[in-house]
Amino acid sequence: MTTTMKGYASYNENESKRLINSGWLPPALGAVKGVALHTRNLIDTNGYFNVCIPLRMILGFGEDFRKIILNIRQELVLVRSSTDNNALFCSATPAEEVDVHLDQICWKIPHVSVADAERLKLLRYVDRNLNMELSFRSWELHEYPLLNQSYSHNWTVKTTSQLEKPRFIIFGFQTDKDLLFCTKCMLIFNNRIMVM
């Protein structure tokens, strides 16, 4: 949900169309046409799918970090939900339990080879034990499961320090979509909010 809402705010129309092969549903396509396009392009006749998700879609530093990361172990940790219902959509409730099985995950990271003169400069830089700054963006999802039936609502956003103060807050509204098969969880309601 966090990546979906961030994508709605960040991607232009061309990026949305280009990211269809990563499982992204462009909002401009609409619900019916978008799901039909996904079914046709992403899933084969045996029910297998193959997607390529750019690093910048799921990790904040991947958006604009263009430097070499030298001698740092990189690790990708995937945390799955206890159920796959929010990742699936079907036209009718299935008769049997449906699971998503990941057969293979390939993490493609470009490796840069430099000339010997540049390699010596990099090794000298490493020998000096200097800190290299790597900007980090944190995306958090705060759900409010029971919203009051009133015209106004105050919601406190907690932060820990000036460094971690939120710069942007994106919020969306959904109802009756969590963990249900026959709903499109990636679709956010288009409400007209007057005062914020």
C-alpha positions as CSV (number, residue, x, y, z in Angstrom):
1,M,0.0,0.0,0.0
2,T,2.9,2.4,0.8
3,T,4.5,1.9,-2.6
4,T,1.1,2.2,-4.3
5,M,0.3,5.6,-2.7
6,K,3.9,6.9,-3.2
7,G,3.6,5.8,-6.9
8,Y,0.3,7.6,-7.4
9,A,2.0,10.8,-6.2
10,S,5.4,10.3,-8.0
11,Y,5.0,8.7,-11.4
12,N,3.9,10.6,-14.5
13,E,1.8,9.0,-17.2
14,N,4.8,7.7,-19.2
15,E,6.5,6.1,-16.1
16,S,3.2,4.5,-15.2
17,K,2.9,2.8,-18.6
18,R,6.5,1.7,-18.5
19,L,6.1,0.1,-15.1
20,I,3.2,-2.1,-16.2
21,N,5.7,-5.0,-16.5
22,S,6.5,-4.6,-12.8
23,G,3.0,-5.1,-11.7
24,W,2.0,-1.4,-11.5
25,L,-1.6,-0.6,-12.4
26,P,-1.6,2.9,-13.9
27,P,-4.5,5.0,-12.5
28,A,-5.3,6.4,-15.9
29,L,-6.3,3.0,-17.3
30,G,-9.1,2.6,-14.8
31,A,-10.0,-0.5,-12.8
32,V,-11.6,-2.8,-15.4
33,K,-9.2,-2.0,-18.3
34,G,-6.2,-2.1,-16.0
35,V,-6.9,-5.5,-14.4
36,A,-7.6,-6.9,-17.9
37,L,-4.3,-5.6,-19.1
38,H,-2.5,-7.1,-16.1
39,T,-4.1,-10.5,-16.7
40,R,-3.2,-10.5,-20.4
41,N,0.4,-9.2,-20.0
42,L,1.7,-10.6,-16.7
43,I,0.1,-14.0,-16.2
44,D,0.6,-16.9,-18.6
45,T,-1.9,-19.7,-19.2
46,N,-0.4,-21.8,-16.3
47,G,-0.9,-19.0,-13.8
48,Y,2.8,-18.0,-13.6
49,F,4.0,-14.5,-13.7
50,N,7.3,-12.8,-14.2
51,V,7.8,-9.2,-13.2
52,C,10.8,-6.8,-13.0
53,I,10.5,-4.3,-10.2
54,P,13.0,-1.4,-10.3
55,L,14.8,-0.7,-7.1
56,R,13.7,2.9,-7.0
57,M,10.1,1.7,-6.7
58,I,10.6,0.0,-3.3
59,L,13.7,1.6,-1.8
60,G,13.9,5.4,-1.3
61,F,17.6,5.8,-2.0
62,G,17.3,4.1,-5.4
63,E,15.4,7.2,-6.8
64,D,18.3,9.6,-7.2
65,F,21.5,8.0,-5.7
66,R,24.0,7.8,-8.6
67,K,27.3,7.1,-6.7
68,I,29.3,3.9,-6.4
69,I,28.7,1.9,-3.1
70,L,32.1,0.5,-2.4
71,N,32.8,-2.6,-0.2
72,I,29.3,-2.6,1.4
73,R,27.4,-5.8,1.8
74,Q,23.9,-5.4,0.3
75,E,21.0,-7.4,1.4
76,L,17.4,-7.6,0.3
77,V,14.9,-8.7,3.0
78,L,11.3,-9.4,1.9
79,V,8.6,-9.4,4.6
80,R,5.4,-11.1,3.5
81,S,2.0,-10.7,5.0
82,S,0.4,-13.7,6.7
83,T,-2.1,-13.9,3.8
84,D,-1.8,-13.2,0.0
85,N,-5.4,-11.8,-0.3
86,N,-4.3,-8.2,-0.8
87,A,-1.9,-9.2,-3.6
88,L,-4.6,-11.1,-5.6
89,F,-7.7,-10.1,-7.5
90,C,-10.3,-12.5,-9.0
91,S,-13.8,-11.9,-10.4
92,A,-15.4,-14.4,-8.0
93,T,-14.4,-15.9,-4.6
94,P,-12.3,-19.0,-5.4
95,A,-13.6,-22.4,-4.3
96,E,-10.2,-23.3,-2.8
97,E,-7.3,-21.5,-1.1
98,V,-5.1,-19.5,-3.4
99,D,-1.5,-19.0,-2.6
100,V,1.3,-17.0,-4.2
101,H,4.6,-19.0,-4.4
102,L,7.8,-17.2,-5.3
103,D,10.0,-19.7,-7.2
104,Q,12.9,-17.4,-7.9
105,I,14.0,-13.9,-6.9
106,C,16.9,-12.3,-8.8
107,W,18.4,-9.1,-7.5
108,K,20.2,-7.4,-10.4
109,I,22.6,-4.7,-9.3
110,P,25.0,-3.1,-11.8
111,H,28.7,-3.7,-11.0
112,V,31.2,-1.1,-12.1
113,S,34.7,-2.0,-13.2
114,V,37.1,0.9,-13.2
115,A,40.6,1.4,-14.7
116,D,43.7,0.7,-12.5
117,A,44.4,4.3,-11.9
118,E,40.8,4.9,-10.6
119,R,40.9,1.7,-8.6
120,L,44.0,3.0,-6.7
121,K,42.1,6.2,-5.9
122,L,39.2,4.2,-4.6
123,L,41.4,2.0,-2.5
124,R,43.1,5.0,-1.0
125,Y,39.7,6.4,-0.2
126,V,38.7,3.2,1.6
127,D,42.0,3.2,3.5
128,R,41.2,6.6,5.0
129,N,38.1,5.1,6.6
130,L,36.0,8.2,5.7
131,N,32.2,8.0,6.1
132,M,30.2,8.1,2.9
133,E,26.9,9.8,3.3
134,L,24.0,7.8,1.9
135,S,20.6,9.6,2.0
136,F,17.9,7.4,3.4
137,R,14.2,7.9,2.9
138,S,11.8,6.2,5.2
139,W,8.3,5.4,4.0
140,E,5.8,4.4,6.7
141,L,2.3,3.2,6.5
142,H,0.0,4.2,9.4
143,E,-3.5,2.7,9.1
144,Y,-6.4,4.0,11.0
145,P,-8.9,1.1,10.9
146,L,-11.9,2.7,12.5
147,L,-12.5,6.2,11.3
148,N,-15.2,8.2,13.1
149,Q,-18.4,9.0,11.4
150,S,-18.0,12.8,11.6
151,Y,-17.0,15.7,9.4
152,S,-13.7,16.4,11.2
153,H,-11.0,14.2,12.6
154,N,-7.6,14.9,14.2
155,W,-4.8,12.4,13.8
156,T,-1.5,12.9,15.5
157,V,1.6,11.9,13.5
158,K,4.5,11.0,15.9
159,T,8.1,11.7,15.0
160,T,11.3,11.2,17.0
161,S,13.6,14.0,16.0
162,Q,14.1,16.9,13.7
163,L,16.0,14.7,11.3
164,E,13.1,12.2,10.9
165,K,10.4,14.9,10.7
166,P,8.0,14.0,7.8
167,R,8.4,16.2,4.8
168,F,5.4,14.9,3.0
169,I,2.3,13.1,4.1
170,I,0.2,11.2,1.6
171,F,-3.0,9.8,2.6
172,G,-5.8,7.9,1.0
173,F,-9.2,6.4,1.8
174,Q,-10.4,2.8,1.3
175,T,-13.3,0.9,2.7
176,D,-14.0,-2.8,2.7
177,K,-10.9,-3.8,0.7
178,D,-8.5,-5.2,3.3
179,L,-8.0,-9.0,2.9
180,L,-10.9,-9.4,0.5
181,F,-10.5,-11.3,-2.8
182,C,-13.0,-9.6,-5.1
183,T,-11.8,-6.1,-4.4
184,K,-9.0,-4.1,-6.1
185,C,-6.9,-3.2,-3.0
186,M,-4.6,-1.0,-5.1
187,L,-7.4,1.5,-5.9
188,I,-7.8,4.5,-3.7
189,F,-11.0,6.5,-3.4
190,N,-11.0,9.8,-5.2
191,N,-12.5,12.0,-2.5
192,R,-12.9,15.7,-2.6
193,I,-11.3,17.0,0.6
194,M,-12.0,20.6,1.2
195,V,-9.9,21.6,4.2
196,M,-6.7,20.0,5.4
